[in-house]
Amino acid sequence: MWDTAYAAGGTPTWDIGRPQPAVARLAAAGAFGAPGASVLDVGCGTGEHALLLAGLGYRVVGVDVAPEAIRRACAKAAGRAAPELMVHDALDLGSLGRTFDAALDIGLFHALADDERPRYAASLAAAIRPGGRAFVLCWSDRNPFGFGPRRVTRREIRGTFRAAAGWRVEDIEADELASRLPVERIQAWLVRLARRG
């Protein structure tokens, strides 16, 4: 399904050709820990965020279910501080066989079906060390227009990333997602999560 978004050389509306401003702010604030920390970029697409963080000295693994997205990410990474990039299912992150200090999800959570959300929370928890952090940027229910993925409420976020799933929601703040859609900027939630021990 996701590979069709890249078919015939096309560019999906979420691929803006640069990191999302929210991710740049998080990186500048040291939200991912000190350089050298390990970061998992879930649903990395063509790799803008993984490349940004790798360039700042983080040990980054980027995963995406779309082979064409990973192919494009690998092409961008040539000659740069490169993250490890691979095709992998976000609902099975435990099978990576390793844990990370932090994780990043930009635009994946809002694309999940209801029955996939608990599986995703557990999958993400399996890949983050106790005490680690995760950051999710997703479409918000504050968007007024009638197109795009399903809007996400704060209640849905808290219901998914609850203590039973191994998470503590630290904060849900209003933010924006840059886009290639005509409206350009999408109302979003920036979610800060802590992995329980």
WOVEN-V144629 format. One record per run of one state. SS is the DSSP state (h for helix, s for strand, l for the rest). FROM is the first residue (numbers start at 1). LEN is the number of residues. If there is no record, write none. Layout:
# WOVEN-V144629
ss->SS from->FROM len->LEN
ss->SS from->FROM len->LEN
This chain:
# WOVEN-V144629
ss->l from->1 len->1
ss->h from->2 len->8
ss->l from->10 len->11
ss->h from->21 len->8
ss->l from->29 len->9
ss->s from->38 len->5
ss->l from->43 len->5
ss->h from->48 len->8
ss->l from->56 len->3
ss->s from->59 len->6
ss->l from->65 len->2
ss->h from->67 len->11
ss->l from->78 len->6
ss->s from->84 len->4
ss->l from->88 len->2
ss->h from->90 len->7
ss->l from->97 len->3
ss->s from->100 len->7
ss->l from->107 len->2
ss->h from->109 len->3
ss->l from->112 len->2
ss->h from->114 len->14
ss->s from->128 len->13
ss->l from->141 len->11
ss->s from->152 len->1
ss->l from->153 len->1
ss->h from->154 len->7
ss->l from->161 len->2
ss->h from->163 len->3
ss->l from->166 len->1
ss->s from->167 len->12
ss->l from->179 len->6
ss->s from->185 len->11
ss->l from->196 len->2
